[in-house]
Structures are given as structure tokens and as C-alpha cells.
Amino acid sequence: MRTILLAFDGSDSSRRAVEYVVEFARVHGAKLQVHLINVQHEPLLYGEYVTSEFVEQLQQSLLAAAAQALEWPADQLQEAGIAHKCHTALGNVAEQVSDAVKQLQCDTVVMGTRGLGTFTGLLLGSVATRVIHEVAVPVVLVK
């Protein structure tokens, strides 16, 4: 494990995933590059009166919320002296994680088992399972 994609949604299990990565680096003396990612679902909009400006504002608001969600894990990694970068995305969580793994050349994904934050209450049977099937690298699930 050298380049990790750490999917963070603010849930308890995703917080423990951050702690797992910090502890792993400490115990093994590993030099890690961590890419934190928070994926927000794009809103489903119905109606004839939705303007492109409104959609753009909604998307910017969601990306701002994603960036804010990454503040705590970024602080934890900073305190532990672990190199990291923050990434935000809109769309399907599993697809965005898979795309990020390829784009950022990550060799491992670490994530919580239950996303009750911005993963909108989806359970292990959905998001984590889809991530496992979508990515071509090992996935570490933290309870």
C-alpha cells in the first residue's frame, strides 16, 4: 500500500477508516500518498422551470459540502505527517471511486462499510459491494 484512495463520507465507519490509515502508516513506518475523496450524488430535478444557472449553483453547493466534509480527515492526515490531496466529485459513488483509482493510479481503496453520511444511507450491500466490483485494486473495508 503506497497510494491509497480513501473514500470519506463522514460516517463513523469512514472516520475509523481514516484512523486505520493513520495507524497503518505509524505501525509500519509506511510512506503513503493518500487521496481523500468525497462523492456527492447529483440532485434529481424535475420540472420545467429549472434553469442551467440553478443546476450550476446546486452542483457548486454540493462540491462545497464535499470539500467541507474532507476537512476533518485532511487534518488527521496532516497531524500524522501523511501526504494527502483532497478530491471531490458528483455522481455515482462506485463509478467515481473507480475513475479516481485509475486517474490517480491508486493501488488500494480504503473505505468504511456503511455510508450514512453523503452516501445517503446506502449499506454495505450496495456502495461497498459496487466499489469492490468496479475497481481493479484491493479494497480494505473498515467497520
N, CA and C atoms as an extended XYZ file, in Angstrom:
429
Properties=species:S:1:pos:R:3:atomname:S:1:resname:S:1:resid:I:1 pbc="F F F"
N         0.846       -1.186        0.000 N   MET     1
C         0.000        0.000        0.000 CA  MET     1
C         0.880        1.234        0.000 C   MET     1
N         0.850        1.948       -1.098 N   ARG     2
C         1.600        3.194       -1.148 CA  ARG     2
C         0.737        4.366       -1.564 C   ARG     2
N        -0.129        4.160       -2.532 N   THR     3
C        -1.017        5.221       -2.980 CA  THR     3
C        -2.445        4.776       -2.715 C   THR     3
N        -3.063        5.429       -1.746 N   ILE     4
C        -4.368        4.997       -1.250 CA  ILE     4
C        -5.438        5.999       -1.660 C   ILE     4
N        -6.571        5.475       -2.120 N   LEU     5
C        -7.763        6.298       -2.285 CA  LEU     5
C        -8.621        6.037       -1.064 C   LEU     5
N        -8.848        7.056       -0.266 N   LEU     6
C        -9.627        6.942        0.961 CA  LEU     6
C       -10.967        7.625        0.742 C   LEU     6
N       -12.005        6.816        0.572 N   ALA     7
C       -13.354        7.346        0.363 CA  ALA     7
C       -13.934        7.737        1.711 C   ALA     7
N       -14.318        8.988        1.844 N   PHE     8
C       -14.786        9.503        3.135 CA  PHE     8
C       -16.143       10.165        2.953 C   PHE     8
N       -17.093        9.760        3.801 N   ASP     9
C       -18.436       10.335        3.738 CA  ASP     9
C       -18.903       10.932        5.065 C   ASP     9
N       -18.044       10.911        6.073 N   GLY    10
C       -18.405       11.486        7.368 CA  GLY    10
C       -19.043       10.499        8.330 C   GLY    10
N       -19.337        9.289        7.881 N   SER    11
C       -19.932        8.288        8.766 CA  SER    11
C       -18.895        7.801        9.774 C   SER    11
N       -19.371        7.125       10.816 N   ASP    12
C       -18.463        6.585       11.826 CA  ASP    12
C       -17.464        5.609       11.214 C   ASP    12
N       -17.940        4.753       10.313 N   SER    13
C       -17.014        3.782        9.732 CA  SER    13
C       -15.989        4.457        8.822 C   SER    13
N       -16.357        5.544        8.168 N   SER    14
C       -15.360        6.242        7.343 CA  SER    14
C       -14.348        6.972        8.228 C   SER    14
N       -14.782        7.424        9.400 N   ARG    15
C       -13.837        8.023       10.354 CA  ARG    15
C       -12.851        6.970       10.845 C   ARG    15
N       -13.363        5.769       11.103 N   ARG    16
C       -12.469        4.691       11.525 CA  ARG    16
C       -11.527        4.294       10.384 C   ARG    16
N       -11.960        4.434        9.146 N   ALA    17
C       -11.084        4.150        8.006 CA  ALA    17
C        -9.903        5.124        7.990 C   ALA    17
N       -10.171        6.382        8.316 N   VAL    18
C        -9.090        7.372        8.404 CA  VAL    18
C        -8.130        6.972        9.510 C   VAL    18
N        -8.674        6.602       10.664 N   GLU    19
C        -7.839        6.181       11.784 CA  GLU    19
C        -7.025        4.934       11.423 C   GLU    19
N        -7.612        4.032       10.661 N   TYR    20
C        -6.908        2.826       10.209 CA  TYR    20
C        -5.687        3.202        9.362 C   TYR    20
N        -5.865        4.117        8.429 N   VAL    21
C        -4.762        4.531        7.558 CA  VAL    21
C        -3.665        5.207        8.372 C   VAL    21
N        -4.049        6.066        9.308 N   VAL    22
C        -3.064        6.753       10.156 CA  VAL    22
C        -2.289        5.728       10.983 C   VAL    22
N        -2.996        4.773       11.563 N   GLU    23
C        -2.346        3.748       12.386 CA  GLU    23
C        -1.460        2.839       11.533 C   GLU    23
N        -1.929        2.493       10.342 N   PHE    24
C        -1.128        1.668        9.437 CA  PHE    24
C         0.199        2.347        9.126 C   PHE    24
N         0.145        3.614        8.804 N   ALA    25
C         1.364        4.366        8.485 CA  ALA    25
C         2.297        4.425        9.692 C   ALA    25
N         1.726        4.609       10.898 N   ARG    26
C         2.534        4.707       12.106 CA  ARG    26
C         3.199        3.374       12.432 C   ARG    26
N         2.437        2.300       12.428 N   VAL    27
C         2.946        0.989       12.815 CA  VAL    27
C         3.973        0.462       11.810 C   VAL    27
N         3.708        0.640       10.540 N   HIS    28
C         4.570        0.068        9.506 CA  HIS    28
C         5.618        1.050        8.990 C   HIS    28
N         5.596        2.266        9.495 N   GLY    29
C         6.542        3.258        9.027 CA  GLY    29
C         6.412        3.502        7.530 C   GLY    29
N         5.209        3.298        7.038 N   ALA    30
C         4.977        3.387        5.596 CA  ALA    30
C         4.879        4.840        5.141 C   ALA    30
N         5.493        5.109        4.005 N   LYS    31
C         5.339        6.415        3.367 CA  LYS    31
C         4.178        6.282        2.401 C   LYS    31
N         3.099        6.942        2.733 N   LEU    32
C         1.879        6.826        1.945 CA  LEU    32
C         1.563        8.127        1.232 C   LEU    32
N         0.900        7.992        0.103 N   GLN    33
C         0.251        9.123       -0.553 CA  GLN    33
C        -1.238        8.791       -0.494 C   GLN    33
N        -2.004        9.623        0.186 N   VAL    34
C        -3.428        9.372        0.341 CA  VAL    34
C        -4.218       10.393       -0.471 C   VAL    34
N        -5.152        9.876       -1.240 N   HIS    35
C        -6.089       10.722       -1.973 CA  HIS    35
C        -7.440       10.575       -1.287 C   HIS    35
N        -7.869       11.638       -0.618 N   LEU    36
C        -9.183       11.656        0.018 CA  LEU    36
C       -10.219       12.021       -1.033 C   LEU    36
N       -11.342       11.307       -1.030 N   ILE    37
C       -12.410       11.656       -1.954 CA  ILE    37
C       -13.750       11.628       -1.251 C   ILE    37
N       -14.566       12.609       -1.575 N   ASN    38
C       -15.953       12.640       -1.134 CA  ASN    38
C       -16.799       12.800       -2.388 C   ASN    38
N       -17.733       11.889       -2.564 N   VAL    39
C       -18.605       11.910       -3.737 CA  VAL    39
C       -20.012       12.285       -3.299 C   VAL    39
N       -20.556       13.278       -3.940 N   GLN    40
C       -21.927       13.710       -3.682 CA  GLN    40
C       -22.810       13.243       -4.836 C   GLN    40
N       -23.987       12.745       -4.493 N   HIS    41
C       -24.952       12.379       -5.537 CA  HIS    41
C       -25.483       13.641       -6.188 C   HIS    41
N       -25.562       13.621       -7.504 N   GLU    42
C       -26.150       14.762       -8.191 CA  GLU    42
C       -27.648       14.773       -7.917 C   GLU    42
N       -28.221       15.957       -7.772 N   PRO    43
C       -29.648       16.025       -7.469 CA  PRO    43
C       -30.488       15.619       -8.681 C   PRO    43
N       -31.613       14.975       -8.398 N   LEU    44
C       -32.576       14.665       -9.443 CA  LEU    44
C       -33.590       15.800       -9.456 C   LEU    44
N       -33.643       16.496      -10.555 N   LEU    45
C       -34.525       17.654      -10.658 CA  LEU    45
C       -35.645       17.368      -11.642 C   LEU    45
N       -36.835       17.754      -11.241 N   TYR    46
C       -37.999       17.571      -12.085 CA  TYR    46
C       -38.667       18.922      -12.280 C   TYR    46
N       -39.249       19.101      -13.406 N   GLY    47
C       -39.998       20.331      -13.648 CA  GLY    47
C       -39.464       21.088      -14.836 C   GLY    47
N       -40.269       21.984      -15.290 N   GLU    48
C       -39.924       22.761      -16.484 CA  GLU    48
C       -39.195       24.050      -16.156 C   GLU    48
N       -39.169       24.426      -14.924 N   TYR    49
C       -38.660       25.746      -14.564 CA  TYR    49
C       -37.288       25.721      -13.903 C   TYR    49
N       -36.527       24.711      -14.201 N   VAL    50
C       -35.183       24.608      -13.643 CA  VAL    50
C       -34.201       25.174      -14.670 C   VAL    50
N       -33.517       26.207      -14.269 N   THR    51
C       -32.576       26.851      -15.190 CA  THR    51
C       -31.191       26.233      -15.065 C   THR    51
N       -30.366       26.439      -16.074 N   SER    52
C       -28.998       25.923      -16.026 CA  SER    52
C       -28.208       26.613      -14.918 C   SER    52
N       -28.524       27.866      -14.636 N   GLU    53
C       -27.850       28.575      -13.536 CA  GLU    53
C       -28.184       27.938      -12.191 C   GLU    53
N       -29.450       27.533      -12.034 N   PHE    54
C       -29.868       26.883      -10.797 CA  PHE    54
C       -29.138       25.555      -10.619 C   PHE    54
N       -29.043       24.771      -11.695 N   VAL    55
C       -28.343       23.495      -11.645 CA  VAL    55
C       -26.877       23.721      -11.294 C   VAL    55
N       -26.252       24.731      -11.910 N   GLU    56
C       -24.850       25.055      -11.630 CA  GLU    56
C       -24.663       25.438      -10.161 C   GLU    56
N       -25.582       26.220       -9.618 N   GLN    57
C       -25.499       26.620       -8.207 CA  GLN    57
C       -25.625       25.395       -7.299 C   GLN    57
N       -26.548       24.499       -7.634 N   LEU    58
C       -26.713       23.283       -6.844 CA  LEU    58
C       -25.444       22.444       -6.866 C   LEU    58
N       -24.859       22.272       -8.028 N   GLN    59
C       -23.641       21.486       -8.147 CA  GLN    59
C       -22.499       22.119       -7.364 C   GLN    59
N       -22.362       23.431       -7.442 N   GLN    60
C       -21.303       24.115       -6.698 CA  GLN    60
C       -21.524       23.977       -5.196 C   GLN    60
N       -22.774       24.022       -4.775 N   SER    61
C       -23.100       23.845       -3.357 CA  SER    61
C       -22.728       22.439       -2.889 C   SER    61
N       -23.028       21.436       -3.714 N   LEU    62
C       -22.681       20.057       -3.361 CA  LEU    62
C       -21.169       19.857       -3.302 C   LEU    62
N       -20.448       20.451       -4.228 N   LEU    63
C       -18.985       20.337       -4.213 CA  LEU    63
C       -18.385       21.053       -3.008 C   LEU    63
N       -19.000       22.173       -2.608 N   ALA    64
C       -18.538       22.873       -1.406 CA  ALA    64
C       -18.783       22.012       -0.166 C   ALA    64
N       -19.931       21.330       -0.115 N   ALA    65
C       -20.219       20.428        1.008 CA  ALA    65
C       -19.231       19.277        1.031 C   ALA    65
N       -18.868       18.761       -0.145 N   ALA    66
C       -17.895       17.673       -0.227 CA  ALA    66
C       -16.532       18.130        0.284 C   ALA    66
N       -16.126       19.335       -0.120 N   ALA    67
C       -14.840       19.866        0.345 CA  ALA    67
C       -14.843       20.056        1.855 C   ALA    67
N       -15.952       20.526        2.385 N   GLN    68
C       -16.062       20.723        3.832 CA  GLN    68
C       -16.002       19.378        4.557 C   GLN    68
N       -16.614       18.354        3.986 N   ALA    69
C       -16.597       17.023        4.606 CA  ALA    69
C       -15.186       16.463        4.711 C   ALA    69
N       -14.292       16.900        3.835 N   LEU    70
C       -12.921       16.381        3.831 CA  LEU    70
C       -11.984       17.130        4.771 C   LEU    70
N       -12.468       18.161        5.438 N   GLU    71
C       -11.606       18.937        6.330 CA  GLU    71
C       -11.092       18.102        7.496 C   GLU    71
N       -11.974       17.360        8.171 N   TRP    72
C       -11.553       16.559        9.327 CA  TRP    72
C       -10.530       15.497        8.928 C   TRP    72
N       -10.801       14.667        7.904 N   PRO    73
C        -9.777       13.664        7.581 CA  PRO    73
C        -8.469       14.289        7.104 C   PRO    73
N        -8.549       15.392        6.398 N   ALA    74
C        -7.323       16.063        5.953 CA  ALA    74
C        -6.510       16.530        7.160 C   ALA    74
N        -7.183       17.054        8.178 N   ASP    75
C        -6.491       17.471        9.408 CA  ASP    75
C        -5.821       16.281       10.095 C   ASP    75
N        -6.519       15.137       10.137 N   GLN    76
C        -5.963       13.945       10.776 CA  GLN    76
C        -4.707       13.467       10.050 C   GLN    76
N        -4.764       13.455        8.737 N   LEU    77
C        -3.603       13.025        7.944 CA  LEU    77
C        -2.458       14.021        8.074 C   LEU    77
N        -2.789       15.311        8.109 N   GLN    78
C        -1.768       16.351        8.268 CA  GLN    78
C        -1.039       16.183        9.599 C   GLN    78
N        -1.811       15.980       10.674 N   GLU    79
C        -1.216       15.798       12.002 CA  GLU    79
C        -0.310       14.567       12.050 C   GLU    79
N        -0.661       13.533       11.278 N   ALA    80
C         0.132       12.303       11.262 CA  ALA    80
C         1.304       12.397       10.288 C   ALA    80
N         1.413       13.499        9.584 N   GLY    81
C         2.510       13.674        8.642 CA  GLY    81
C         2.374       12.841        7.375 C   GLY    81
N         1.141       12.535        7.004 N   ILE    82
C         0.883       11.711        5.816 CA  ILE    82
C         0.533       12.628        4.643 C   ILE    82
N         1.254       12.465        3.546 N   ALA    83
C         0.992       13.262        2.348 CA  ALA    83
C        -0.404       12.934        1.820 C   ALA    83
N        -1.155       13.979        1.477 N   HIS    84
C        -2.522       13.745        1.008 CA  HIS    84
C        -2.993       14.865        0.086 C   HIS    84
N        -3.992       14.534       -0.691 N   LYS    85
C        -4.680       15.501       -1.550 CA  LYS    85
C        -6.166       15.231       -1.431 C   LYS    85
N        -6.954       16.280       -1.550 N   CYS    86
C        -8.410       16.157       -1.451 CA  CYS    86
C        -9.041       16.256       -2.832 C   CYS    86
N       -10.055       15.426       -3.037 N   HIS    87
C       -10.770       15.399       -4.307 CA  HIS    87
C       -12.268       15.341       -4.024 C   HIS    87
N       -13.038       16.037       -4.827 N   THR    88
C       -14.490       15.987       -4.722 CA  THR    88
C       -15.056       15.584       -6.072 C   THR    88
N       -16.231       14.976       -6.040 N   ALA    89
C       -16.858       14.543       -7.287 CA  ALA    89
C       -18.369       14.506       -7.110 C   ALA    89
N       -19.048       14.556       -8.226 N   LEU    90
C       -20.502       14.408       -8.269 CA  LEU    90
C       -20.832       13.171       -9.083 C   LEU    90
N       -21.824       12.414       -8.632 N   GLY    91
C       -22.276       11.271       -9.419 CA  GLY    91
C       -22.394       10.010       -8.600 C   GLY    91
N       -22.335        8.888       -9.300 N   ASN    92
C       -22.421        7.573       -8.687 CA  ASN    92
C       -21.131        7.290       -7.918 C   ASN    92
N       -21.259        6.911       -6.670 N   VAL    93
C       -20.090        6.736       -5.802 CA  VAL    93
C       -19.124        5.697       -6.362 C   VAL    93
N       -19.621        4.518       -6.682 N   ALA    94
C       -18.744        3.447       -7.151 CA  ALA    94
C       -18.037        3.841       -8.444 C   ALA    94
N       -18.753        4.455       -9.351 N   GLU    95
C       -18.142        4.874      -10.617 CA  GLU    95
C       -17.079        5.945      -10.394 C   GLU    95
N       -17.371        6.901       -9.531 N   GLN    96
C       -16.415        7.976       -9.265 CA  GLN    96
C       -15.173        7.444       -8.551 C   GLN    96
N       -15.357        6.502       -7.639 N   VAL    97
C       -14.214        5.890       -6.956 CA  VAL    97
C       -13.366        5.124       -7.968 C   VAL    97
N       -14.011        4.359       -8.822 N   SER    98
C       -13.284        3.601       -9.851 CA  SER    98
C       -12.514        4.534      -10.778 C   SER    98
N       -13.152        5.608      -11.210 N   ASP    99
C       -12.471        6.574      -12.077 CA  ASP    99
C       -11.273        7.208      -11.373 C   ASP    99
N       -11.450        7.538      -10.092 N   ALA   100
C       -10.360        8.158       -9.327 CA  ALA   100
C        -9.187        7.197       -9.152 C   ALA   100
N        -9.475        5.923       -8.915 N   VAL   101
C        -8.407        4.916       -8.773 CA  VAL   101
C        -7.555        4.888      -10.034 C   VAL   101
N        -8.223        4.881      -11.185 N   LYS   102
C        -7.490        4.835      -12.459 CA  LYS   102
C        -6.728        6.138      -12.700 C   LYS   102
N        -7.409        7.257      -12.526 N   GLN   103
C        -6.812        8.552      -12.821 CA  GLN   103
C        -5.637        8.869      -11.899 C   GLN   103
N        -5.780        8.530      -10.624 N   LEU   104
C        -4.756        8.863       -9.637 CA  LEU   104
C        -3.745        7.736       -9.435 C   LEU   104
N        -3.931        6.629      -10.123 N   GLN   105
C        -3.053        5.467      -10.053 CA  GLN   105
C        -2.892        4.950       -8.621 C   GLN   105
N        -4.020        4.763       -7.962 N   CYS   106
C        -4.016        4.249       -6.590 CA  CYS   106
C        -3.861        2.734       -6.610 C   CYS   106
N        -3.173        2.205       -5.593 N   ASP   107
C        -3.006        0.758       -5.527 CA  ASP   107
C        -3.925        0.109       -4.497 C   ASP   107
N        -4.668        0.920       -3.730 N   THR   108
C        -5.573        0.398       -2.712 CA  THR   108
C        -6.698        1.406       -2.473 C   THR   108
N        -7.887        0.887       -2.189 N   VAL   109
C        -9.007        1.722       -1.753 CA  VAL   109
C        -9.293        1.366       -0.305 C   VAL   109
N        -9.465        2.375        0.530 N   VAL   110
C        -9.868        2.164        1.916 CA  VAL   110
C       -11.160        2.945        2.119 C   VAL   110
N       -12.153        2.283        2.694 N   MET   111
C       -13.434        2.951        2.932 CA  MET   111
C       -14.181        2.268        4.065 C   MET   111
N       -15.140        2.981        4.609 N   GLY   112
C       -15.997        2.417        5.641 CA  GLY   112
C       -17.017        1.478        5.021 C   GLY   112
N       -17.609        0.648        5.865 N   THR   113
C       -18.579       -0.327        5.363 CA  THR   113
C       -19.977        0.235        5.252 C   THR   113
N       -20.270        1.277        5.992 N   ARG   114
C       -21.614        1.845        5.949 CA  ARG   114
C       -21.514        3.334        5.748 C   ARG   114
N       -22.020        3.799        4.646 N   GLY   115
C       -22.025        5.229        4.384 CA  GLY   115
C       -23.351        5.827        4.736 C   GLY   115
N       -23.444        6.416        5.895 N   LEU   116
C       -24.706        7.032        6.291 CA  LEU   116
C       -24.636        8.544        6.187 C   LEU   116
N       -23.505        9.056        5.714 N   GLY   117
C       -23.376       10.494        5.518 CA  GLY   117
C       -23.799       10.844        4.112 C   GLY   117
N       -22.879       11.326        3.317 N   THR   118
C       -23.213       11.744        1.968 CA  THR   118
C       -23.460       10.577        1.027 C   THR   118
N       -23.212        9.347        1.472 N   PHE   119
C       -23.565        8.196        0.644 CA  PHE   119
C       -25.063        7.893        0.795 C   PHE   119
N       -25.781        8.747        1.478 N   THR   120
C       -27.230        8.704        1.586 CA  THR   120
C       -27.777        7.400        2.158 C   THR   120
N       -27.138        6.907        3.199 N   GLY   121
C       -27.706        5.766        3.911 CA  GLY   121
C       -27.595        4.441        3.197 C   GLY   121
N       -26.771        4.336        2.185 N   LEU   122
C       -26.635        3.064        1.494 CA  LEU   122
C       -25.778        2.123        2.328 C   LEU   122
N       -26.136        0.855        2.317 N   LEU   123
C       -25.472       -0.125        3.161 CA  LEU   123
C       -24.363       -0.841        2.406 C   LEU   123
N       -23.631       -1.697        3.123 N   LEU   124
C       -22.537       -2.459        2.536 CA  LEU   124
C       -22.989       -3.186        1.282 C   LEU   124
N       -24.179       -3.709        1.287 N   GLY   125
C       -24.675       -4.460        0.145 CA  GLY   125
C       -24.756       -3.650       -1.122 C   GLY   125
N       -24.652       -2.352       -1.038 N   SER   126
C       -24.757       -1.558       -2.252 CA  SER   126
C       -23.463       -0.846       -2.594 C   SER   126
N       -23.135        0.227       -1.911 N   VAL   127
C       -21.974        1.036       -2.292 CA  VAL   127
C       -20.670        0.253       -2.187 C   VAL   127
N       -20.381       -0.322       -1.043 N   ALA   128
C       -19.107       -1.033       -0.868 CA  ALA   128
C       -19.001       -2.211       -1.833 C   ALA   128
N       -20.077       -2.940       -2.011 N   THR   129
C       -20.053       -4.068       -2.936 CA  THR   129
C       -19.813       -3.589       -4.358 C   THR   129
N       -20.454       -2.500       -4.745 N   ARG   130
C       -20.236       -1.976       -6.094 CA  ARG   130
C       -18.799       -1.502       -6.272 C   ARG   130
N       -18.240       -0.879       -5.242 N   VAL   131
C       -16.844       -0.437       -5.332 CA  VAL   131
C       -15.933       -1.641       -5.510 C   VAL   131
N       -16.153       -2.690       -4.735 N   ILE   132
C       -15.331       -3.897       -4.840 CA  ILE   132
C       -15.362       -4.435       -6.270 C   ILE   132
N       -16.533       -4.432       -6.885 N   HIS   133
C       -16.670       -4.965       -8.236 CA  HIS   133
C       -16.168       -4.009       -9.310 C   HIS   133
N       -16.180       -2.724       -9.042 N   GLU   134
C       -15.790       -1.720      -10.043 CA  GLU   134
C       -14.276       -1.545      -10.158 C   GLU   134
N       -13.563       -1.656       -9.035 N   VAL   135
C       -12.129       -1.333       -9.059 CA  VAL   135
C       -11.296       -2.592       -9.263 C   VAL   135
N       -10.103       -2.377       -9.822 N   ALA   136
C        -9.196       -3.488      -10.097 CA  ALA   136
C        -8.075       -3.593       -9.064 C   ALA   136
N        -8.220       -2.880       -7.946 N   VAL   137
C        -7.204       -2.901       -6.898 CA  VAL   137
C        -7.844       -3.427       -5.611 C   VAL   137
N        -7.033       -3.846       -4.634 N   PRO   138
C        -7.601       -4.300       -3.368 CA  PRO   138
C        -8.412       -3.196       -2.669 C   PRO   138
N        -9.468       -3.633       -1.984 N   VAL   139
C       -10.324       -2.718       -1.228 CA  VAL   139
C       -10.300       -3.158        0.229 C   VAL   139
N        -9.953       -2.243        1.118 N   VAL   140
C        -9.964       -2.512        2.550 CA  VAL   140
C       -11.228       -1.853        3.108 C   VAL   140
N       -12.099       -2.672        3.699 N   LEU   141
C       -13.338       -2.176        4.299 CA  LEU   141
C       -13.154       -2.108        5.816 C   LEU   141
N       -13.514       -0.978        6.394 N   VAL   142
C       -13.355       -0.767        7.822 CA  VAL   142
C       -14.728       -0.640        8.449 C   VAL   142
N       -14.996       -1.461        9.483 N   LYS   143
C       -16.291       -1.421       10.172 CA  LYS   143
C       -16.327       -0.290       11.169 C   LYS   143
